[in-house]
Amino acid sequence: MNETTFKYVATTANFATSVLEASRERPVLVDFWAPWCGPCRTLMPLLDRIADDYAGRFALAKLNTDEEPDVAGQFGIRSIPTVMLFHGGQVVEQFVGVQPESSIRALLDRYVGQVADDGPDSPASLVARAEAALQSRDATAASAALADLEARDPGHKSLKSLRARAAFVEAATARPDVTALRAALERDPADSAARHALAAHHALAGDYATALGEWLELMRRDRKFGDDLARRSLLGMFDLLGEGHELTTGYRRRMATLLH
């Protein structure tokens, strides 16, 4: 175990002590992965970086499902990567697939308690409120929570990425019919509004590569649309994914090429 960040490999032999018992002292985030899993390789460095930032306020355990199928079966792991948060000896949160860094941090903040004030107006509570509103695609409630968060903590690390997601929710809910958007683009590939809304739908569905591709194409076709909305949306996606994400690196390069 790394005593600074509390990172270690979980196995069948040590799971009871290193995860279940350890989670009574501090939350333990368990990453169920396998070497052949591409998304696992994307998620793992993101979790490592978050663990470094939190400096031991939670433990990060990595369990290879190929080597430890019994534990994976015990917890019903059917898709990887699956990430489970253990607290007080039991699973309290989980997600499947690569998630935005802001979402993972918000999940952790509900249990790690990064701030002394954990009341309804604390930054952690406001982030959780914004996350809940975004999950239900309530752009108005999300914007209100984010306004409160900005007033309380203007430099909060999640603010930019949450604002980006709120903008995507607003664009998607304004034009909710994805089939109609696709049809509109087939009729007229120069329909900038339809392309932007479709990109927002892809982003909210977790299809980040397609969303980035659509915004890059919109930027190429119509830089002036929505006061450079395509470029601003790309930057919002980079905030959402984090600087270490492979899509951020690749599309920053492609955006720079397009700009210059």
Buried (B, 14 or more C-beta within 10 A) or exposed (E): EEEEBBBBEBBBEBBEEBBBBBBEEBBBBBBBBBEEBEBBBBBBEBBBBBBBBBEBBBBBBBBBBEEBEEBBEEBEBEEBBBBBBBBEBEBBBBBBBBBBBBBBBBBBBBBBBBEEEEEEEBBBBBBBBBBBBBEEBBBEBBBBBBEBBBEBBEEBBBBBBBBBBBBBBBBBBEBEEBEEBEEBBEEEEEBBBBBBBBBBBBBBEEBBEBBBBBBBBBBEBBEEBBEBBBBBBBBBBBBBBBEEBEBBEEBBEBBEEBEE
